[in-house]
Structures are given as C-alpha cells and as structure tokens.
Amino acid sequence: MQLDVERQLRTAHEPLSILVGTDIWDLYVFGVTRVHRDWWVQIAVVGPRACTVTVRVDSAGGRAAAAHEIIKLVTAWLLEDTSSDHAFLEHPGLEARAS
C-alpha cells in the first residue's frame, strides 16, 4: 500500500525546518503510534527531494528526548543517503530490545 503523502501533509501540523549541510528540510509529522515503551513516528521530509521516514524511539525519556533523537537520526540519514524515498530509523540500542 502506497501512502498518499500529499494528502497526509494537508492535515499535518506546521513543519519543523532543519539545516542539513547547506539544504533546508521541512519535517512534517503525520503519524505517531505507541507500542509498549516505543513511539513509532511517521515523518514526511521535504527539501531538495521529498521522502518519508519511520522512526522508532524510546518513550521513557519523554517527548523532548524523543524529539531530539528523531532529529539526530533524520539528520544523519539525510547526510548519508541521497537517493532513498523511504527509510526506517532507530537508535542502535533499540535494535537489541524486543518491542
């Protein structure tokens, strides 16, 4: 099933803009699901290209810590990957823990 990102963005909150290298990227959160102690966050990333990411973060540290981790993960991915239109990102420590 392909996600209609344009439709989702019309209902999303205002984006968070981040600078990655020399490019400005707008991050639109369009879905958050809690599973046990993790948040699964769906984000449209719009800049020189448009793509989506699903980010898994630990909810134990609260929203601020989760937001910080999401920005770090998305920034690192954008610096490394210049062609993918979707990615699944999570902190390496979460990989070892079962949801």
Gaussian input, Z-matrix of N, CA and C with variables (Angstrom, degrees):
# hf/3-21g

backbone

0 1
 N
 C     1     B1
 C     2     B2     1     A1
 N     3     B3     2     A2     1     D1
 C     4     B4     3     A3     2     D2
 C     5     B5     4     A4     3     D3
 N     6     B6     5     A5     4     D4
 C     7     B7     6     A6     5     D5
 C     8     B8     7     A7     6     D6
 N     9     B9     8     A8     7     D7
 C    10    B10     9     A9     8     D8
 C    11    B11    10    A10     9     D9
 N    12    B12    11    A11    10    D10
 C    13    B13    12    A12    11    D11
 C    14    B14    13    A13    12    D12
 N    15    B15    14    A14    13    D13
 C    16    B16    15    A15    14    D14
 C    17    B17    16    A16    15    D15
 N    18    B18    17    A17    16    D16
 C    19    B19    18    A18    17    D17
 C    20    B20    19    A19    18    D18
 N    21    B21    20    A20    19    D19
 C    22    B22    21    A21    20    D20
 C    23    B23    22    A22    21    D21
 N    24    B24    23    A23    22    D22
 C    25    B25    24    A24    23    D23
 C    26    B26    25    A25    24    D24
 N    27    B27    26    A26    25    D25
 C    28    B28    27    A27    26    D26
 C    29    B29    28    A28    27    D27
 N    30    B30    29    A29    28    D28
 C    31    B31    30    A30    29    D29
 C    32    B32    31    A31    30    D30
 N    33    B33    32    A32    31    D31
 C    34    B34    33    A33    32    D32
 C    35    B35    34    A34    33    D33
 N    36    B36    35    A35    34    D34
 C    37    B37    36    A36    35    D35
 C    38    B38    37    A37    36    D36
 N    39    B39    38    A38    37    D37
 C    40    B40    39    A39    38    D38
 C    41    B41    40    A40    39    D39
 N    42    B42    41    A41    40    D40
 C    43    B43    42    A42    41    D41
 C    44    B44    43    A43    42    D42
 N    45    B45    44    A44    43    D43
 C    46    B46    45    A45    44    D44
 C    47    B47    46    A46    45    D45
 N    48    B48    47    A47    46    D46
 C    49    B49    48    A48    47    D47
 C    50    B50    49    A49    48    D48
 N    51    B51    50    A50    49    D49
 C    52    B52    51    A51    50    D50
 C    53    B53    52    A52    51    D51
 N    54    B54    53    A53    52    D52
 C    55    B55    54    A54    53    D53
 C    56    B56    55    A55    54    D54
 N    57    B57    56    A56    55    D55
 C    58    B58    57    A57    56    D56
 C    59    B59    58    A58    57    D57
 N    60    B60    59    A59    58    D58
 C    61    B61    60    A60    59    D59
 C    62    B62    61    A61    60    D60
 N    63    B63    62    A62    61    D61
 C    64    B64    63    A63    62    D62
 C    65    B65    64    A64    63    D63
 N    66    B66    65    A65    64    D64
 C    67    B67    66    A66    65    D65
 C    68    B68    67    A67    66    D66
 N    69    B69    68    A68    67    D67
 C    70    B70    69    A69    68    D68
 C    71    B71    70    A70    69    D69
 N    72    B72    71    A71    70    D70
 C    73    B73    72    A72    71    D71
 C    74    B74    73    A73    72    D72
 N    75    B75    74    A74    73    D73
 C    76    B76    75    A75    74    D74
 C    77    B77    76    A76    75    D75
 N    78    B78    77    A77    76    D76
 C    79    B79    78    A78    77    D77
 C    80    B80    79    A79    78    D78
 N    81    B81    80    A80    79    D79
 C    82    B82    81    A81    80    D80
 C    83    B83    82    A82    81    D81
 N    84    B84    83    A83    82    D82
 C    85    B85    84    A84    83    D83
 C    86    B86    85    A85    84    D84
 N    87    B87    86    A86    85    D85
 C    88    B88    87    A87    86    D86
 C    89    B89    88    A88    87    D87
 N    90    B90    89    A89    88    D88
 C    91    B91    90    A90    89    D89
 C    92    B92    91    A91    90    D90
 N    93    B93    92    A92    91    D91
 C    94    B94    93    A93    92    D92
 C    95    B95    94    A94    93    D93
 N    96    B96    95    A95    94    D94
 C    97    B97    96    A96    95    D95
 C    98    B98    97    A97    96    D96
 N    99    B99    98    A98    97    D97
 C   100   B100    99    A99    98    D98
 C   101   B101   100   A100    99    D99
 N   102   B102   101   A101   100   D100
 C   103   B103   102   A102   101   D101
 C   104   B104   103   A103   102   D102
 N   105   B105   104   A104   103   D103
 C   106   B106   105   A105   104   D104
 C   107   B107   106   A106   105   D105
 N   108   B108   107   A107   106   D106
 C   109   B109   108   A108   107   D107
 C   110   B110   109   A109   108   D108
 N   111   B111   110   A110   109   D109
 C   112   B112   111   A111   110   D110
 C   113   B113   112   A112   111   D111
 N   114   B114   113   A113   112   D112
 C   115   B115   114   A114   113   D113
 C   116   B116   115   A115   114   D114
 N   117   B117   116   A116   115   D115
 C   118   B118   117   A117   116   D116
 C   119   B119   118   A118   117   D117
 N   120   B120   119   A119   118   D118
 C   121   B121   120   A120   119   D119
 C   122   B122   121   A121   120   D120
 N   123   B123   122   A122   121   D121
 C   124   B124   123   A123   122   D122
 C   125   B125   124   A124   123   D123
 N   126   B126   125   A125   124   D124
 C   127   B127   126   A126   125   D125
 C   128   B128   127   A127   126   D126
 N   129   B129   128   A128   127   D127
 C   130   B130   129   A129   128   D128
 C   131   B131   130   A130   129   D129
 N   132   B132   131   A131   130   D130
 C   133   B133   132   A132   131   D131
 C   134   B134   133   A133   132   D132
 N   135   B135   134   A134   133   D133
 C   136   B136   135   A135   134   D134
 C   137   B137   136   A136   135   D135
 N   138   B138   137   A137   136   D136
 C   139   B139   138   A138   137   D137
 C   140   B140   139   A139   138   D138
 N   141   B141   140   A140   139   D139
 C   142   B142   141   A141   140   D140
 C   143   B143   142   A142   141   D141
 N   144   B144   143   A143   142   D142
 C   145   B145   144   A144   143   D143
 C   146   B146   145   A145   144   D144
 N   147   B147   146   A146   145   D145
 C   148   B148   147   A147   146   D146
 C   149   B149   148   A148   147   D147
 N   150   B150   149   A149   148   D148
 C   151   B151   150   A150   149   D149
 C   152   B152   151   A151   150   D150
 N   153   B153   152   A152   151   D151
 C   154   B154   153   A153   152   D152
 C   155   B155   154   A154   153   D153
 N   156   B156   155   A155   154   D154
 C   157   B157   156   A156   155   D155
 C   158   B158   157   A157   156   D156
 N   159   B159   158   A158   157   D157
 C   160   B160   159   A159   158   D158
 C   161   B161   160   A160   159   D159
 N   162   B162   161   A161   160   D160
 C   163   B163   162   A162   161   D161
 C   164   B164   163   A163   162   D162
 N   165   B165   164   A164   163   D163
 C   166   B166   165   A165   164   D164
 C   167   B167   166   A166   165   D165
 N   168   B168   167   A167   166   D166
 C   169   B169   168   A168   167   D167
 C   170   B170   169   A169   168   D168
 N   171   B171   170   A170   169   D169
 C   172   B172   171   A171   170   D170
 C   173   B173   172   A172   171   D171
 N   174   B174   173   A173   172   D172
 C   175   B175   174   A174   173   D173
 C   176   B176   175   A175   174   D174
 N   177   B177   176   A176   175   D175
 C   178   B178   177   A177   176   D176
 C   179   B179   178   A178   177   D177
 N   180   B180   179   A179   178   D178
 C   181   B181   180   A180   179   D179
 C   182   B182   181   A181   180   D180
 N   183   B183   182   A182   181   D181
 C   184   B184   183   A183   182   D182
 C   185   B185   184   A184   183   D183
 N   186   B186   185   A185   184   D184
 C   187   B187   186   A186   185   D185
 C   188   B188   187   A187   186   D186
 N   189   B189   188   A188   187   D187
 C   190   B190   189   A189   188   D188
 C   191   B191   190   A190   189   D189
 N   192   B192   191   A191   190   D190
 C   193   B193   192   A192   191   D191
 C   194   B194   193   A193   192   D192
 N   195   B195   194   A194   193   D193
 C   196   B196   195   A195   194   D194
 C   197   B197   196   A196   195   D195
 N   198   B198   197   A197   196   D196
 C   199   B199   198   A198   197   D197
 C   200   B200   199   A199   198   D198
 N   201   B201   200   A200   199   D199
 C   202   B202   201   A201   200   D200
 C   203   B203   202   A202   201   D201
 N   204   B204   203   A203   202   D202
 C   205   B205   204   A204   203   D203
 C   206   B206   205   A205   204   D204
 N   207   B207   206   A206   205   D205
 C   208   B208   207   A207   206   D206
 C   209   B209   208   A208   207   D207
 N   210   B210   209   A209   208   D208
 C   211   B211   210   A210   209   D209
 C   212   B212   211   A211   210   D210
 N   213   B213   212   A212   211   D211
 C   214   B214   213   A213   212   D212
 C   215   B215   214   A214   213   D213
 N   216   B216   215   A215   214   D214
 C   217   B217   216   A216   215   D215
 C   218   B218   217   A217   216   D216
 N   219   B219   218   A218   217   D217
 C   220   B220   219   A219   218   D218
 C   221   B221   220   A220   219   D219
 N   222   B222   221   A221   220   D220
 C   223   B223   222   A222   221   D221
 C   224   B224   223   A223   222   D222
 N   225   B225   224   A224   223   D223
 C   226   B226   225   A225   224   D224
 C   227   B227   226   A226   225   D225
 N   228   B228   227   A227   226   D226
 C   229   B229   228   A228   227   D227
 C   230   B230   229   A229   228   D228
 N   231   B231   230   A230   229   D229
 C   232   B232   231   A231   230   D230
 C   233   B233   232   A232   231   D231
 N   234   B234   233   A233   232   D232
 C   235   B235   234   A234   233   D233
 C   236   B236   235   A235   234   D234
 N   237   B237   236   A236   235   D235
 C   238   B238   237   A237   236   D236
 C   239   B239   238   A238   237   D237
 N   240   B240   239   A239   238   D238
 C   241   B241   240   A240   239   D239
 C   242   B242   241   A241   240   D240
 N   243   B243   242   A242   241   D241
 C   244   B244   243   A243   242   D242
 C   245   B245   244   A244   243   D243
 N   246   B246   245   A245   244   D244
 C   247   B247   246   A246   245   D245
 C   248   B248   247   A247   246   D246
 N   249   B249   248   A248   247   D247
 C   250   B250   249   A249   248   D248
 C   251   B251   250   A250   249   D249
 N   252   B252   251   A251   250   D250
 C   253   B253   252   A252   251   D251
 C   254   B254   253   A253   252   D252
 N   255   B255   254   A254   253   D253
 C   256   B256   255   A255   254   D254
 C   257   B257   256   A256   255   D255
 N   258   B258   257   A257   256   D256
 C   259   B259   258   A258   257   D257
 C   260   B260   259   A259   258   D258
 N   261   B261   260   A260   259   D259
 C   262   B262   261   A261   260   D260
 C   263   B263   262   A262   261   D261
 N   264   B264   263   A263   262   D262
 C   265   B265   264   A264   263   D263
 C   266   B266   265   A265   264   D264
 N   267   B267   266   A266   265   D265
 C   268   B268   267   A267   266   D266
 C   269   B269   268   A268   267   D267
 N   270   B270   269   A269   268   D268
 C   271   B271   270   A270   269   D269
 C   272   B272   271   A271   270   D270
 N   273   B273   272   A272   271   D271
 C   274   B274   273   A273   272   D272
 C   275   B275   274   A274   273   D273
 N   276   B276   275   A275   274   D274
 C   277   B277   276   A276   275   D275
 C   278   B278   277   A277   276   D276
 N   279   B279   278   A278   277   D277
 C   280   B280   279   A279   278   D278
 C   281   B281   280   A280   279   D279
 N   282   B282   281   A281   280   D280
 C   283   B283   282   A282   281   D281
 C   284   B284   283   A283   282   D282
 N   285   B285   284   A284   283   D283
 C   286   B286   285   A285   284   D284
 C   287   B287   286   A286   285   D285
 N   288   B288   287   A287   286   D286
 C   289   B289   288   A288   287   D287
 C   290   B290   289   A289   288   D288
 N   291   B291   290   A290   289   D289
 C   292   B292   291   A291   290   D290
 C   293   B293   292   A292   291   D291
 N   294   B294   293   A293   292   D292
 C   295   B295   294   A294   293   D293
 C   296   B296   295   A295   294   D294

   B1=1.4417
   B2=1.5223
   B3=1.3337
   B4=1.4475
   B5=1.5226
   B6=1.3022
   B7=1.4517
   B8=1.5220
   B9=1.3039
   B10=1.4563
   B11=1.5257
   B12=1.3441
   B13=1.4687
   B14=1.5200
   B15=1.3127
   B16=1.4646
   B17=1.5273
   B18=1.3208
   B19=1.4696
   B20=1.5232
   B21=1.3152
   B22=1.4607
   B23=1.5237
   B24=1.3399
   B25=1.4642
   B26=1.5209
   B27=1.3182
   B28=1.4633
   B29=1.5236
   B30=1.3275
   B31=1.4609
   B32=1.5289
   B33=1.3159
   B34=1.4730
   B35=1.5288
   B36=1.3180
   B37=1.4608
   B38=1.5225
   B39=1.3162
   B40=1.4616
   B41=1.5240
   B42=1.3273
   B43=1.4633
   B44=1.5275
   B45=1.3156
   B46=1.4558
   B47=1.5136
   B48=1.3189
   B49=1.4624
   B50=1.5196
   B51=1.3379
   B52=1.4605
   B53=1.5252
   B54=1.3151
   B55=1.4554
   B56=1.5120
   B57=1.3288
   B58=1.4622
   B59=1.5279
   B60=1.3166
   B61=1.4579
   B62=1.5195
   B63=1.3278
   B64=1.4686
   B65=1.5277
   B66=1.3318
   B67=1.4581
   B68=1.5273
   B69=1.3277
   B70=1.4618
   B71=1.5230
   B72=1.3268
   B73=1.4679
   B74=1.5147
   B75=1.3168
   B76=1.4621
   B77=1.5220
   B78=1.3232
   B79=1.4638
   B80=1.5285
   B81=1.3291
   B82=1.4618
   B83=1.5237
   B84=1.3095
   B85=1.4607
   B86=1.5213
   B87=1.3380
   B88=1.4622
   B89=1.5142
   B90=1.3341
   B91=1.4492
   B92=1.5119
   B93=1.3264
   B94=1.4695
   B95=1.5177
   B96=1.3202
   B97=1.4561
   B98=1.5165
   B99=1.3176
   B100=1.4592
   B101=1.5190
   B102=1.3264
   B103=1.4597
   B104=1.5269
   B105=1.3281
   B106=1.4618
   B107=1.5161
   B108=1.3406
   B109=1.4618
   B110=1.5189
   B111=1.3144
   B112=1.4621
   B113=1.5230
   B114=1.3345
   B115=1.4475
   B116=1.5190
   B117=1.3149
   B118=1.4566
   B119=1.5258
   B120=1.3089
   B121=1.4550
   B122=1.5268
   B123=1.3331
   B124=1.4617
   B125=1.5204
   B126=1.3309
   B127=1.4566
   B128=1.5236
   B129=1.3271
   B130=1.4601
   B131=1.5202
   B132=1.3109
   B133=1.4557
   B134=1.5317
   B135=1.3346
   B136=1.4560
   B137=1.5252
   B138=1.3086
   B139=1.4649
   B140=1.5115
   B141=1.3316
   B142=1.4591
   B143=1.5341
   B144=1.3071
   B145=1.4652
   B146=1.5233
   B147=1.3092
   B148=1.4634
   B149=1.5209
   B150=1.3221
   B151=1.4568
   B152=1.5220
   B153=1.3109
   B154=1.4578
   B155=1.5215
   B156=1.3146
   B157=1.4587
   B158=1.5249
   B159=1.3031
   B160=1.4537
   B161=1.5178
   B162=1.3168
   B163=1.4597
   B164=1.5236
   B165=1.3230
   B166=1.4701
   B167=1.5209
   B168=1.3335
   B169=1.4655
   B170=1.5232
   B171=1.3101
   B172=1.4608
   B173=1.5202
   B174=1.3206
   B175=1.4635
   B176=1.5269
   B177=1.3252
   B178=1.4645
   B179=1.5278
   B180=1.3217
   B181=1.4611
   B182=1.5140
   B183=1.3248
   B184=1.4522
   B185=1.5182
   B186=1.3351
   B187=1.4620
   B188=1.5204
   B189=1.3248
   B190=1.4697
   B191=1.5304
   B192=1.3307
   B193=1.4622
   B194=1.5267
   B195=1.3284
   B196=1.4636
   B197=1.5253
   B198=1.3285
   B199=1.4654
   B200=1.5162
   B201=1.3160
   B202=1.4675
   B203=1.5294
   B204=1.3111
   B205=1.4662
   B206=1.5330
   B207=1.3174
   B208=1.4655
   B209=1.5222
   B210=1.3242
   B211=1.4635
   B212=1.5221
   B213=1.3385
   B214=1.4743
   B215=1.5243
   B216=1.3335
   B217=1.4656
   B218=1.5235
   B219=1.3334
   B220=1.4630
   B221=1.5287
   B222=1.3282
   B223=1.4601
   B224=1.5229
   B225=1.3213
   B226=1.4672
   B227=1.5227
   B228=1.3338
   B229=1.4666
   B230=1.5211
   B231=1.3351
   B232=1.4609
   B233=1.5286
   B234=1.3114
   B235=1.4701
   B236=1.5252
   B237=1.3267
   B238=1.4642
   B239=1.5212
   B240=1.3122
   B241=1.4611
   B242=1.5232
   B243=1.3236
   B244=1.4618
   B245=1.5226
   B246=1.3370
   B247=1.4671
   B248=1.5313
   B249=1.3139
   B250=1.4675
   B251=1.5207
   B252=1.3341
   B253=1.4582
   B254=1.5257
   B255=1.3493
   B256=1.4602
   B257=1.5296
   B258=1.3346
   B259=1.4676
   B260=1.5196
   B261=1.3181
   B262=1.4622
   B263=1.5172
   B264=1.3169
   B265=1.4636
   B266=1.5141
   B267=1.3197
   B268=1.4594
   B269=1.5194
   B270=1.3089
   B271=1.4582
   B272=1.5310
   B273=1.3302
   B274=1.4756
   B275=1.5166
   B276=1.3146
   B277=1.4560
   B278=1.5262
   B279=1.3185
   B280=1.4519
   B281=1.5229
   B282=1.3189
   B283=1.4517
   B284=1.5321
   B285=1.3145
   B286=1.4583
   B287=1.5267
   B288=1.3293
   B289=1.4597
   B290=1.5270
   B291=1.2957
   B292=1.4701
   B293=1.5164
   B294=1.3227
   B295=1.4690
   B296=1.4970
   A1=109.00
   A2=116.24
   A3=120.73
   A4=109.55
   A5=115.90
   A6=122.40
   A7=109.85
   A8=117.78
   A9=122.76
   A10=107.12
   A11=115.72
   A12=120.81
   A13=111.07
   A14=117.91
   A15=119.99
   A16=110.99
   A17=117.13
   A18=121.29
   A19=110.29
   A20=116.80
   A21=120.59
   A22=111.60
   A23=117.31
   A24=120.38
   A25=112.00
   A26=117.44
   A27=119.79
   A28=111.68
   A29=117.72
   A30=120.79
   A31=112.47
   A32=117.84
   A33=121.62
   A34=110.32
   A35=115.24
   A36=121.46
   A37=109.21
   A38=115.92
   A39=120.72
   A40=109.54
   A41=117.73
   A42=119.13
   A43=112.16
   A44=113.93
   A45=121.89
   A46=105.35
   A47=117.73
   A48=121.30
   A49=109.16
   A50=115.10
   A51=120.69
   A52=108.38
   A53=116.31
   A54=122.96
   A55=107.72
   A56=115.78
   A57=121.80
   A58=106.28
   A59=116.15
   A60=119.26
   A61=107.58
   A62=116.61
   A63=120.70
   A64=112.21
   A65=117.05
   A66=122.04
   A67=111.99
   A68=116.04
   A69=121.90
   A70=107.34
   A71=115.18
   A72=122.62
   A73=108.83
   A74=117.16
   A75=122.49
   A76=108.37
   A77=116.92
   A78=122.91
   A79=108.35
   A80=115.38
   A81=122.43
   A82=108.92
   A83=117.82
   A84=121.16
   A85=107.46
   A86=116.72
   A87=119.03
   A88=113.31
   A89=117.31
   A90=119.30
   A91=111.45
   A92=116.28
   A93=121.98
   A94=107.61
   A95=115.73
   A96=121.59
   A97=108.28
   A98=115.81
   A99=119.74
   A100=108.66
   A101=115.77
   A102=122.60
   A103=106.44
   A104=115.92
   A105=122.82
   A106=108.74
   A107=118.94
   A108=118.69
   A109=113.15
   A110=117.46
   A111=121.64
   A112=111.13
   A113=115.40
   A114=122.32
   A115=107.26
   A116=116.29
   A117=123.65
   A118=104.99
   A119=116.64
   A120=121.88
   A121=109.24
   A122=115.65
   A123=121.15
   A124=108.37
   A125=115.24
   A126=120.80
   A127=109.78
   A128=115.76
   A129=121.10
   A130=106.49
   A131=116.31
   A132=122.99
   A133=106.71
   A134=116.25
   A135=120.57
   A136=109.62
   A137=114.91
   A138=121.93
   A139=107.30
   A140=117.71
   A141=119.63
   A142=112.44
   A143=116.86
   A144=122.71
   A145=107.25
   A146=117.64
   A147=121.88
   A148=107.92
   A149=116.53
   A150=121.65
   A151=108.35
   A152=115.78
   A153=120.72
   A154=109.15
   A155=115.40
   A156=121.13
   A157=108.72
   A158=114.76
   A159=122.10
   A160=105.24
   A161=115.81
   A162=120.99
   A163=109.17
   A164=115.59
   A165=121.37
   A166=107.91
   A167=115.67
   A168=120.48
   A169=109.92
   A170=115.63
   A171=122.93
   A172=108.21
   A173=117.12
   A174=120.93
   A175=112.62
   A176=117.85
   A177=121.24
   A178=113.35
   A179=117.74
   A180=120.79
   A181=113.99
   A182=117.33
   A183=121.21
   A184=112.78
   A185=113.65
   A186=120.17
   A187=113.63
   A188=117.31
   A189=120.08
   A190=111.06
   A191=116.48
   A192=120.17
   A193=110.93
   A194=116.53
   A195=120.48
   A196=110.65
   A197=117.26
   A198=121.03
   A199=111.02
   A200=116.57
   A201=121.19
   A202=110.30
   A203=117.02
   A204=121.48
   A205=110.79
   A206=117.04
   A207=120.41
   A208=110.53
   A209=117.12
   A210=120.48
   A211=110.80
   A212=117.10
   A213=120.05
   A214=111.23
   A215=117.00
   A216=120.78
   A217=111.99
   A218=116.67
   A219=119.96
   A220=110.52
   A221=117.15
   A222=120.70
   A223=111.15
   A224=117.12
   A225=120.53
   A226=110.84
   A227=116.50
   A228=119.91
   A229=111.26
   A230=117.68
   A231=120.77
   A232=111.56
   A233=117.27
   A234=120.30
   A235=111.61
   A236=116.98
   A237=121.60
   A238=113.77
   A239=118.21
   A240=122.48
   A241=110.37
   A242=115.93
   A243=119.43
   A244=113.46
   A245=117.01
   A246=116.52
   A247=115.60
   A248=119.69
   A249=120.96
   A250=111.46
   A251=115.41
   A252=118.12
   A253=111.86
   A254=117.65
   A255=121.32
   A256=108.99
   A257=114.56
   A258=119.63
   A259=109.53
   A260=114.80
   A261=122.75
   A262=106.00
   A263=117.16
   A264=121.82
   A265=109.88
   A266=115.60
   A267=120.55
   A268=108.81
   A269=115.34
   A270=121.37
   A271=108.09
   A272=118.55
   A273=120.10
   A274=113.87
   A275=119.21
   A276=121.72
   A277=113.12
   A278=117.82
   A279=121.11
   A280=112.21
   A281=117.40
   A282=121.01
   A283=111.22
   A284=116.12
   A285=120.91
   A286=112.61
   A287=115.84
   A288=120.07
   A289=110.19
   A290=116.76
   A291=120.67
   A292=109.39
   A293=116.85
   A294=120.39
   A295=110.25
   D1=126.11
   D2=-179.90
   D3=-93.77
   D4=135.90
   D5=-177.73
   D6=-82.13
   D7=134.22
   D8=175.22
   D9=-85.95
   D10=89.43
   D11=-173.79
   D12=-64.84
   D13=-39.63
   D14=-179.37
   D15=-59.13
   D16=-42.86
   D17=178.24
   D18=-63.83
   D19=-41.11
   D20=179.81
   D21=-65.16
   D22=-38.01
   D23=-177.53
   D24=-66.92
   D25=-29.79
   D26=178.96
   D27=-64.32
   D28=-24.68
   D29=-179.53
   D30=-103.76
   D31=0.26
   D32=-178.14
   D33=-79.96
   D34=160.19
   D35=174.00
   D36=-71.64
   D37=174.39
   D38=176.46
   D39=-56.13
   D40=144.79
   D41=-178.19
   D42=-77.26
   D43=160.20
   D44=168.40
   D45=-99.11
   D46=125.91
   D47=178.50
   D48=-97.23
   D49=133.38
   D50=178.03
   D51=-127.56
   D52=153.21
   D53=176.79
   D54=-103.46
   D55=122.10
   D56=178.54
   D57=-124.03
   D58=110.57
   D59=-171.35
   D60=64.93
   D61=-121.96
   D62=177.61
   D63=-105.92
   D64=5.28
   D65=-176.11
   D66=-101.57
   D67=140.87
   D68=173.72
   D69=-96.68
   D70=130.16
   D71=179.22
   D72=-120.93
   D73=136.18
   D74=175.24
   D75=-101.33
   D76=128.62
   D77=179.86
   D78=-107.07
   D79=120.50
   D80=178.77
   D81=-112.50
   D82=114.51
   D83=175.93
   D84=-81.30
   D85=122.40
   D86=179.36
   D87=-124.28
   D88=6.00
   D89=174.88
   D90=-167.63
   D91=135.97
   D92=175.44
   D93=-137.60
   D94=128.16
   D95=178.21
   D96=-130.21
   D97=135.46
   D98=176.66
   D99=-100.83
   D100=128.97
   D101=176.18
   D102=-129.66
   D103=112.19
   D104=-174.13
   D105=54.67
   D106=-119.10
   D107=-178.55
   D108=-102.56
   D109=16.01
   D110=-179.77
   D111=-112.04
   D112=149.72
   D113=168.32
   D114=-105.91
   D115=135.35
   D116=173.74
   D117=-109.57
   D118=115.22
   D119=-172.34
   D120=-115.40
   D121=127.17
   D122=177.87
   D123=-101.20
   D124=129.51
   D125=-173.91
   D126=-134.73
   D127=133.95
   D128=168.52
   D129=-91.49
   D130=132.60
   D131=-177.44
   D132=-116.48
   D133=115.41
   D134=-174.33
   D135=-122.73
   D136=122.02
   D137=179.26
   D138=-158.96
   D139=-127.84
   D140=175.76
   D141=-60.46
   D142=-22.06
   D143=171.75
   D144=-141.16
   D145=166.13
   D146=176.95
   D147=-110.95
   D148=133.16
   D149=179.60
   D150=-151.90
   D151=174.33
   D152=177.69
   D153=-128.12
   D154=153.15
   D155=174.78
   D156=-135.49
   D157=147.52
   D158=169.53
   D159=-113.91
   D160=122.80
   D161=-175.53
   D162=-117.96
   D163=130.48
   D164=176.16
   D165=-105.35
   D166=123.00
   D167=179.27
   D168=-132.66
   D169=154.47
   D170=178.00
   D171=-76.26
   D172=131.77
   D173=-179.49
   D174=-87.99
   D175=-8.09
   D176=-173.50
   D177=-60.93
   D178=-31.45
   D179=-178.17
   D180=-84.80
   D181=-3.25
   D182=-179.74
   D183=93.27
   D184=176.64
   D185=-175.15
   D186=-64.95
   D187=-41.69
   D188=-177.32
   D189=-62.84
   D190=-44.94
   D191=179.11
   D192=-64.97
   D193=-39.95
   D194=178.87
   D195=-64.91
   D196=-43.23
   D197=179.18
   D198=-61.99
   D199=-43.10
   D200=178.26
   D201=-60.68
   D202=-44.65
   D203=-179.87
   D204=-64.42
   D205=-40.67
   D206=178.55
   D207=-60.82
   D208=-46.20
   D209=-179.63
   D210=-62.28
   D211=-41.85
   D212=177.60
   D213=-61.02
   D214=-45.55
   D215=-177.97
   D216=-66.21
   D217=-44.53
   D218=-179.51
   D219=-65.99
   D220=-43.09
   D221=178.80
   D222=-59.60
   D223=-47.07
   D224=179.78
   D225=-61.31
   D226=-41.66
   D227=179.55
   D228=-63.62
   D229=-44.42
   D230=179.99
   D231=-63.75
   D232=-34.07
   D233=177.82
   D234=-68.84
   D235=-32.39
   D236=-176.28
   D237=-90.94
   D238=-38.10
   D239=-169.92
   D240=-112.38
   D241=118.33
   D242=-176.70
   D243=-108.84
   D244=6.35
   D245=-174.90
   D246=-134.36
   D247=-20.56
   D248=-175.99
   D249=-68.67
   D250=146.71
   D251=177.00
   D252=-101.88
   D253=-4.30
   D254=174.33
   D255=-154.87
   D256=148.30
   D257=176.43
   D258=-146.96
   D259=153.54
   D260=170.88
   D261=-109.32
   D262=123.30
   D263=-176.46
   D264=-123.41
   D265=141.46
   D266=173.32
   D267=-156.90
   D268=154.89
   D269=177.05
   D270=-64.69
   D271=138.13
   D272=-179.34
   D273=-53.73
   D274=-31.26
   D275=179.31
   D276=-66.18
   D277=-25.04
   D278=179.46
   D279=-78.20
   D280=-24.48
   D281=-178.53
   D282=-59.54
   D283=-36.42
   D284=-176.62
   D285=-78.13
   D286=-20.43
   D287=-176.40
   D288=-95.59
   D289=130.58
   D290=176.76
   D291=-74.93
   D292=141.50
   D293=178.32
   D294=-74.88

